[in-house]
């Protein structure tokens, strides 16, 4: 089997349509020898920010010479292999191929048994991550939850520490209506007598977290910016911060005020890992923060005109982007290319963006959940926004103006943008 055949087989697995549960991932992992039980891990869930917290934590751990670290994130932007990393690098082709072959053998059994059923894409790629981490003999896995928590395939592991960054209103069709219902689904990653870290601000949601932690005899840790560091200066490209144990201020190259909240969560997580026996030097924390990168999130691409990419794919993400645009107005005129899936509040999102834009372009993301041109024409978007079939044509239209370009919305669109800009 070649690497392209392995990745294609994983990608072709399709999504799970229900009933939802951990039965299939547990069967897969048991047949693979339960690799997820052979290394320590942390599990990071939440509506927004979990990828950034994962990236910051991983960057810090990579500065520690004594440990081998793995990370599992989703979604990928350009290449599926972005999802599984060992020591900050994509897992080797050899492990991808050998792991896929092992999973294929189990999948044949599952497909013949109606009570189990075929493994989905996410079940296959999550089990591949756990299998690969075990083969690489890692010390710690930093695992990002895909969707929700309780029935997410990543919840098959046993985390030392659980993180729920925040609770938003995304994916209510799967997680329940309202933030309390969503919170309870995400609380499924909490473990007995293991700490839970959160950056959530709502008193109502925090009360729900406190109740769940009491029932599990677990410590609730609320992370806040300013507790572990002070923000010296915020800039369009990130933040200059001061930590008590660093001699000089250091630069966090993740723009937006929300990244200070994500940093606070990551630092609390590092503190808990230290309590669990991981020797993480102060110097590693400083160097890791300075080295962190997270593409597609308030990422500037230099050029004429400069282009800002941001995967503001839901209502909460859009609010974060709007706050950034107010704090750091891009070079005018700002031409906006926006694309959202039909199950998102795209009309409200577009309305908030439109006040910042000169040319307003809508591009359908490359996904089976995107809207058609006919649907677009029947919505209020058609009054202000111009439809473009491709990102390339929208970019050509926007580049006729000076100023800057914002490409935002679905991460599928950000993926297309990174590919398109890479070609150019």
C-alpha positions as CSV (number, residue, x, y, z in Angstrom):
1,X,0.0,0.0,0.0
2,X,1.2,3.5,-0.9
3,X,0.7,6.5,1.3
4,X,-1.9,8.1,-1.1
5,X,-3.8,4.8,-1.0
6,X,-3.8,4.8,2.8
7,X,-5.0,8.4,3.1
8,X,-7.6,7.8,0.4
9,X,-9.0,4.8,2.3
10,X,-9.3,6.8,5.5
11,X,-11.0,9.8,3.8
12,X,-13.5,7.5,2.0
13,X,-14.9,6.1,5.2
14,X,-17.7,8.6,5.4
15,X,-19.4,10.2,8.4
16,X,-21.3,8.4,11.1
17,X,-25.0,9.0,10.9
18,X,-26.1,7.3,14.2
19,X,-26.8,5.8,16.5
20,X,-24.0,7.7,18.3
21,X,-21.7,6.1,20.9
22,X,-18.3,4.8,21.6
23,X,-19.1,1.2,20.7
24,X,-17.3,1.1,17.3
25,X,-14.2,3.0,18.3
26,X,-13.9,0.8,21.4
27,X,-14.2,-2.3,19.2
28,X,-11.6,-0.9,16.8
29,X,-9.1,-0.1,19.6
30,X,-9.6,-3.4,21.4
31,X,-8.8,-5.3,18.3
32,X,-5.7,-3.1,17.9
33,X,-4.6,-4.0,21.4
34,X,-6.0,-0.8,23.1
35,X,-3.0,1.4,22.2
36,X,-4.6,4.4,23.8
37,X,-3.8,2.9,27.2
38,X,-0.1,2.9,26.8
39,X,0.7,6.6,27.1
40,X,-0.4,9.6,29.1
41,X,-2.8,12.0,27.4
42,X,-4.8,15.2,27.8
43,X,-8.1,15.8,26.1
44,X,-9.0,19.3,24.9
45,X,-12.7,20.1,24.0
46,X,-14.8,23.2,23.7
47,X,-16.6,25.2,21.0
48,X,-13.7,27.5,19.9
49,X,-10.0,27.7,20.8
50,X,-9.3,24.0,21.4
51,X,-6.9,23.9,18.4
52,X,-5.0,26.9,19.6
53,X,-4.7,25.5,23.1
54,X,-3.4,22.3,21.6
55,X,-0.9,24.1,19.5
56,X,0.4,26.2,22.4
57,X,0.7,23.2,24.7
58,X,2.4,21.1,22.0
59,X,4.9,23.9,21.3
60,X,5.8,24.0,24.9
61,X,6.2,20.3,25.3
62,X,8.4,20.1,22.2
63,X,11.0,22.2,24.0
64,X,11.3,19.4,26.6
65,X,14.1,17.1,25.7
66,X,13.0,14.3,28.0
67,X,9.6,13.6,26.3
68,X,8.2,12.4,23.0
69,X,4.9,14.2,22.3
70,X,2.1,13.3,19.9
71,X,-0.9,15.5,18.9
72,X,-4.2,14.8,17.2
73,X,-6.2,17.8,15.8
74,X,-9.1,18.4,13.5
75,X,-10.0,19.4,10.9
76,X,-7.0,19.4,8.6
77,X,-6.5,22.4,6.2
78,X,-4.5,21.1,3.3
79,X,-3.4,17.5,4.0
80,X,-5.1,14.9,6.1
81,X,-1.7,14.0,7.6
82,X,-1.7,17.4,9.4
83,X,-4.1,15.7,12.0
84,X,-1.5,13.3,13.5
85,X,1.9,14.6,14.6
86,X,4.7,13.1,16.5
87,X,7.3,15.5,17.9
88,X,5.7,18.3,15.9
89,X,6.0,16.5,12.6
90,X,3.4,14.7,10.5
91,X,3.4,11.0,11.4
92,X,5.6,9.1,9.0
93,X,4.3,7.5,5.8
94,X,5.4,4.1,7.1
95,X,3.2,4.4,10.3
96,X,0.3,5.8,8.2
97,X,0.4,2.8,5.9
98,X,1.0,0.1,8.5
99,X,-1.6,1.6,10.8
100,X,-4.2,1.8,8.0
101,X,-3.5,-1.9,7.0
102,X,-4.1,-2.9,10.6
103,X,-7.3,-0.9,10.8
104,X,-8.5,-2.3,7.5
105,X,-8.4,-5.8,8.9
106,X,-10.5,-4.8,11.8
107,X,-12.9,-2.9,9.5
108,X,-13.6,-6.0,7.5
109,X,-14.9,-7.7,10.6
110,X,-17.0,-4.7,11.7
111,X,-18.6,-4.5,8.3
112,X,-19.8,-8.1,8.4
113,X,-21.4,-7.6,11.9
114,X,-24.6,-5.6,11.7
115,X,-24.5,-5.0,15.5
116,X,-21.3,-3.1,15.0
117,X,-21.3,-1.6,11.5
118,X,-18.6,0.0,9.4
119,X,-16.0,2.4,10.9
120,X,-16.5,6.0,10.0
121,X,-13.8,8.4,8.9
122,X,-13.3,10.0,12.3
123,X,-13.3,6.6,14.1
124,X,-10.7,5.3,11.7
125,X,-8.4,8.4,11.8
126,X,-8.7,8.6,15.7
127,X,-7.8,5.0,16.1
128,X,-4.9,5.5,13.6
129,X,-3.6,8.3,15.8
130,X,-3.7,6.2,19.0
131,X,-2.1,3.3,17.2
132,X,0.6,5.5,15.8
133,X,1.3,7.1,19.1
134,X,1.8,3.7,20.7
135,X,4.1,2.5,17.9
136,X,6.2,5.7,18.3
137,X,6.4,5.1,22.1
138,X,5.3,8.6,22.9
139,X,5.2,9.9,26.5
140,X,2.2,12.3,26.1
141,X,-0.6,12.8,23.6
142,X,-2.4,16.1,23.3
143,X,-5.7,15.1,21.8
144,X,-8.3,17.6,20.4
145,X,-11.9,16.6,20.6
146,X,-13.6,16.5,17.2
147,X,-17.3,17.1,18.0
148,X,-19.0,17.4,21.5
149,X,-17.3,15.1,23.9
150,X,-19.4,12.3,25.3
151,X,-19.7,10.3,22.1
152,X,-16.6,11.7,20.3
153,X,-14.1,9.0,19.3
154,X,-11.3,10.8,21.2
155,X,-13.2,10.1,24.4
156,X,-12.0,6.5,24.2
157,X,-8.7,7.6,25.9
158,X,-8.2,8.2,29.6
159,X,-6.9,11.7,30.1
160,X,-4.8,12.9,32.9
161,X,-6.4,16.3,32.5
162,X,-9.5,17.4,30.6
163,X,-10.0,20.9,29.1
164,X,-13.2,22.6,27.9
165,X,-12.2,25.9,26.5
166,X,-15.7,27.4,26.3
167,X,-19.3,26.7,25.4
168,X,-20.8,28.1,22.2
169,X,-23.9,27.3,20.2
170,X,-22.3,25.3,17.3
171,X,-23.6,21.9,16.2
172,X,-26.9,22.1,18.1
173,X,-28.3,19.5,15.6
174,X,-26.0,17.0,17.2
175,X,-25.4,18.2,20.8
176,X,-28.8,19.6,21.8
177,X,-30.5,22.9,21.9
178,X,-29.0,25.6,24.1
179,X,-25.7,26.0,25.9
180,X,-26.6,23.9,28.9
181,X,-27.3,20.9,26.7
182,X,-24.1,21.4,24.8
183,X,-22.2,21.8,28.1
184,X,-23.4,18.5,29.3
185,X,-22.3,16.7,26.1
186,X,-18.9,18.3,26.4
187,X,-18.6,17.4,30.1
188,X,-18.5,13.8,28.9
189,X,-14.7,14.1,28.7
190,X,-14.5,14.7,32.5
191,X,-12.9,11.9,34.5
192,X,-13.2,10.9,38.1
193,X,-10.7,12.6,40.4
194,X,-9.0,14.2,37.3
195,X,-8.9,18.0,37.0
196,X,-11.0,20.0,34.5
197,X,-9.7,23.3,33.1
198,X,-11.9,25.9,31.5
199,X,-11.9,29.4,30.2
200,X,-15.7,29.6,30.2
201,X,-17.1,32.9,31.6
202,X,-20.9,32.3,31.9
203,X,-21.9,31.9,35.6
204,X,-24.7,29.5,34.5
205,X,-22.3,27.2,32.6
206,X,-19.6,27.4,35.3
207,X,-22.3,26.3,37.8
208,X,-22.9,23.3,35.6
209,X,-19.2,22.5,35.5
210,X,-18.9,22.8,39.3
211,X,-21.8,20.4,39.8
212,X,-20.3,17.8,37.4
213,X,-16.9,18.2,39.1
214,X,-18.4,17.6,42.6
215,X,-20.1,14.5,41.3
216,X,-16.7,13.2,40.0
217,X,-14.7,14.4,42.9
218,X,-12.7,16.5,40.4
219,X,-11.0,19.9,40.7
220,X,-12.4,22.7,38.5
221,X,-9.7,25.2,37.4
222,X,-10.9,28.4,35.8
223,X,-8.2,30.0,33.6
224,X,-8.1,33.7,33.2
225,X,-5.6,36.0,31.4
226,X,-3.4,37.9,33.8
227,X,-3.2,35.1,36.3
228,X,0.0,33.6,34.9
229,X,1.2,36.5,32.7
230,X,0.6,40.1,31.9
231,X,-0.1,41.5,28.5
232,X,2.4,44.2,27.7
233,X,1.1,45.1,24.2
234,X,-1.3,43.7,21.7
235,X,-0.5,44.1,18.0
236,X,-2.1,43.1,14.7
237,X,0.3,40.1,14.5
238,X,0.1,39.0,18.2
239,X,0.9,39.9,21.8
240,X,4.0,40.9,23.7
241,X,3.5,39.3,27.1
242,X,5.5,39.1,30.4
243,X,5.8,35.9,32.5
244,X,7.2,36.1,36.0
245,X,9.8,33.5,35.2
246,X,11.0,34.9,31.9
247,X,13.7,37.6,32.0
248,X,12.4,39.6,29.1
249,X,8.9,40.0,27.5
250,X,8.2,37.3,24.9
251,X,6.0,37.5,21.7
252,X,3.0,35.2,21.2
253,X,2.4,35.3,17.4
254,X,-1.3,34.4,17.6
255,X,-3.4,37.6,17.0
256,X,-6.6,38.4,18.7
257,X,-7.6,39.0,22.4
258,X,-9.1,35.5,22.5
259,X,-5.6,34.0,22.1
260,X,-4.7,35.5,25.5
261,X,-7.6,33.4,26.9
262,X,-6.3,30.3,25.1
263,X,-2.8,31.0,26.5
264,X,-4.1,31.2,30.0
265,X,-5.7,27.8,29.5
266,X,-2.6,26.3,28.1
267,X,-0.5,27.6,31.0
268,X,-2.9,26.1,33.5
269,X,-2.6,22.8,31.6
270,X,1.2,22.9,31.8
271,X,0.8,23.5,35.6
272,X,-1.3,20.4,35.9
273,X,1.0,18.3,33.9
274,X,3.8,19.3,36.2
275,X,1.7,18.1,39.1
276,X,1.3,14.8,37.3
277,X,5.0,14.3,37.1
278,X,6.1,16.0,33.9
279,X,9.2,18.1,34.3
280,X,8.5,21.1,32.1
281,X,11.2,23.8,32.7
282,X,10.3,27.5,32.7
283,X,12.6,28.0,29.8
284,X,10.6,25.4,27.8
285,X,7.4,27.4,28.5
286,X,9.0,30.7,27.3
287,X,10.5,29.1,24.1
288,X,7.4,27.2,23.3
289,X,5.2,30.3,23.5
290,X,7.5,32.1,21.2
291,X,7.6,29.2,18.7
292,X,3.9,28.5,18.4
293,X,2.1,28.7,15.0
294,X,-1.5,27.9,14.1
295,X,-2.3,28.5,10.4
296,X,-5.6,29.8,9.1
297,X,-6.6,31.7,12.3
298,X,-6.0,35.5,11.9
299,X,-3.1,34.7,9.6
300,X,-1.7,37.4,7.4
301,X,-0.3,36.5,4.0
302,X,2.1,39.2,2.8
303,X,1.7,40.5,-0.7
304,X,0.1,43.3,-2.7
305,X,-2.6,43.4,-1.5
306,X,-2.0,41.7,1.9
307,X,-4.5,38.9,2.7
308,X,-5.9,38.0,6.1
309,X,-7.2,34.4,6.5
310,X,-9.5,33.5,9.4
311,X,-11.5,30.4,9.9
312,X,-14.4,32.1,11.7
313,X,-16.8,29.2,10.9
314,X,-19.4,29.8,13.5
315,X,-21.2,32.7,15.3
316,X,-18.7,32.9,18.2
317,X,-15.7,32.8,15.9
318,X,-17.2,35.6,13.8
319,X,-17.6,37.7,16.9
320,X,-13.9,37.2,17.6
321,X,-13.0,38.2,14.1
322,X,-15.2,41.4,14.3
323,X,-13.5,42.4,17.5
324,X,-10.1,42.0,15.8
325,X,-11.2,44.1,12.8
326,X,-12.3,46.9,15.2
327,X,-9.1,46.8,17.2
328,X,-6.8,46.6,14.2
329,X,-8.5,47.9,11.0
330,X,-6.8,46.4,7.9
331,X,-5.6,48.6,5.1
332,X,-8.6,50.1,3.4
333,X,-10.5,49.3,1.4
334,X,-11.1,45.9,2.8
335,X,-12.5,43.4,0.3
336,X,-14.1,40.4,1.9
337,X,-14.4,36.9,0.6
338,X,-16.8,34.9,2.8
339,X,-18.1,31.3,2.6
340,X,-20.2,29.4,5.1
341,X,-22.0,26.1,5.2
342,X,-25.8,26.0,5.1
343,X,-26.1,24.7,8.7
344,X,-24.4,27.8,10.1
345,X,-26.1,31.2,10.8
346,X,-24.6,32.6,7.6
347,X,-27.0,35.4,7.1
348,X,-26.3,36.9,10.5
349,X,-22.5,36.3,10.1
350,X,-22.5,38.0,6.7
351,X,-24.5,41.0,8.0
352,X,-21.9,41.6,10.7
353,X,-19.0,41.4,8.2
354,X,-20.6,43.6,5.6
355,X,-20.1,46.8,7.5
356,X,-16.3,46.3,7.3
357,X,-16.2,45.5,3.6
358,X,-15.9,47.3,0.3
359,X,-16.3,44.5,-2.2
360,X,-18.4,41.6,-0.7
361,X,-17.9,38.3,-2.3
362,X,-19.5,35.0,-1.4
363,X,-17.8,31.7,-2.4
364,X,-19.4,28.3,-1.7
365,X,-16.9,26.2,0.3
366,X,-16.0,22.8,-1.2
367,X,-18.2,20.7,1.0
368,X,-21.4,18.7,0.6
369,X,-23.0,20.9,3.2
370,X,-22.5,24.1,1.2
371,X,-25.4,26.1,-0.3
372,X,-26.4,26.3,-3.9
373,X,-26.4,29.4,-6.0
374,X,-30.2,29.2,-6.1
375,X,-30.4,29.1,-2.3
376,X,-28.0,32.0,-2.1
377,X,-30.2,34.0,-4.4
378,X,-33.2,33.5,-2.2
379,X,-31.5,34.8,1.0
380,X,-30.8,38.4,2.1
381,X,-27.2,37.9,1.2
382,X,-28.0,38.4,-2.4
383,X,-28.8,42.1,-1.7
384,X,-25.2,43.0,-0.8
385,X,-23.0,40.0,-1.6
386,X,-21.9,38.9,-5.0
387,X,-21.7,35.2,-5.8
388,X,-18.5,33.7,-7.2
389,X,-18.3,30.0,-8.2
390,X,-14.6,29.8,-7.3
391,X,-12.2,31.4,-4.9
392,X,-9.8,32.1,-7.7
393,X,-12.4,34.3,-9.5
394,X,-13.3,36.1,-6.3
395,X,-9.6,36.8,-5.6
396,X,-9.1,38.2,-9.1
397,X,-12.1,40.5,-8.6
398,X,-10.8,41.7,-5.2
399,X,-7.2,42.2,-6.3
400,X,-8.4,44.9,-8.8
401,X,-8.6,47.2,-5.7
402,X,-5.8,48.3,-3.5
403,X,-6.1,47.9,0.3
404,X,-6.4,44.4,1.7
405,X,-8.4,41.2,1.4
406,X,-10.1,39.1,4.1
407,X,-10.9,35.5,3.4
408,X,-13.1,34.0,6.1
409,X,-15.8,31.6,7.1
410,X,-15.7,27.9,6.7
411,X,-12.4,26.1,7.3
412,X,-13.0,24.4,3.9
413,X,-12.7,27.8,2.3
414,X,-9.5,28.6,4.3
415,X,-8.2,25.2,3.1
416,X,-8.9,26.3,-0.5
417,X,-7.2,29.6,0.1
418,X,-4.0,28.1,1.5
419,X,-3.9,25.8,-1.6
420,X,-4.6,28.6,-4.0
421,X,-2.2,31.1,-2.5
422,X,0.5,28.3,-2.3
423,X,0.1,27.8,-6.1
424,X,0.5,31.6,-6.6
